[in-house]
């Protein structure tokens, strides 16, 4: 029953086994650049099979967040930063191929949070940089089909909250991951606008990152400890989607904050009728 108990871990088996003790219905791998080397991909495939053997069949691989210590931006300029561009494209293609082989999902961030000044150092405008992002996402969509999804950011290159950008996303028929904290931050902590954004994109959302926030910066709070009003959101989520609780953990070997967030949301939505 939605929401699912969705947990996240690295490809470290001890972390994975800690999550599996609680019988999650959805599992998301947080990968790094080491996980997309040839040996890393073999290990990742083995860990996917390990999670499947535990009875979990809804599995998402989160594309590496960083390369050489920098955010792995879809808008990376291939002329000024060819190594990062090559990593972006090759790692995405490798993970999409693995997702097809294992019948799992790949999540790619449409953007992270490069300063506007950095974006404009490589592109003449935000709009031109956004066109590059959408062209690359179109390519990944063509490769991955129903095995690839794209997550919102707090960057103007791929954010949810602006109806015009959301309309463009809908036109491209992308399968989406909706991170509630990112949307809330883009909307400066406005709960009614968050609800409207989630309603607008609802039919294309296939996965949620349920995360609380104060709406000012990336804080990844346990549900109930931020400023998001969760109860009204029940009416605008897609119940056919999967979900995880992407919360900052005090200890990566203890998923307590994620599990507490699940219990909070479940209780909240049970009382909302």
C-alpha positions, 0 to 999 in steps of 0.5 A: 500500500502506498506510501511504501517503505522505501529505503536507500543505501550505498552498494556496501553489503553491510548497509544493504543488509541493515535496510533489508532487515526491515523488509522494504518494498522499494530499494534505491542504490546511491551509487558513486563513480566507483560503482560504474567502473567495470568491477563496480558494475559487476558488484552493483549487479550482484547487489541488485540480485542480493536485494531481489533475493530478499523479495524486493522487486522495486529497485532504483539506481541513483546515478552518481552524484559526483565526478572528481568531487564536482556535481555530475551536471547534465549541462556539463560543457563538453568542450571545457570539461571533456572528462566530466562530459564523457563520465556523464554520458558513459555512466548513464549509458552503462547504468541504463544498460544494467537497468534493462538487463535487471529490469530495474530503474535508473534515476538521473538528476536533470541538474544539481545546483551549479551557481547561475554564474557558472552556468553562464560562463559556459552558455549564453543564457539559462535557456540555452543551457536548459535546451542542452539538458533537455536534449541529453535527457531526450537521449537518455529517454530514447536509450532507457524507455521505461527504465529511466527517470529524471529528478528535479533539482534546485537549479533553474535548469531542471526544477519543478515549481515553475509551470512553464518549465513543468509544461515543457517537461510534460511535453517531453513525456519524461518519467519523473522522480519528484523530490519534495524538498527540492520542490519546496526549496525552489518555491521558498517554502510555499506549501500551496505552490508545492501542492499545485506543482505536485498535482500538475506533474502527478501523472508523469511521476513514477517515483518520489523522494519524500524529504522534509525541509525548511524550504531555504536550502538543502537540509534533507530533514526527517518528515515532521521536522521541517515546514512541509505540510504533508497531509494535503499532499495525499490528494496530489501524489500518484499512488502508482509511483514508488517512493523512498525516504531520502533523509540525512542519517546520523549513522549510515549503518542505521536507517532509523530516520528513514523508517521514522519518516515512513511511519510519520507519513503513513500515520499522517495520511491514514488520518486524512481520510 
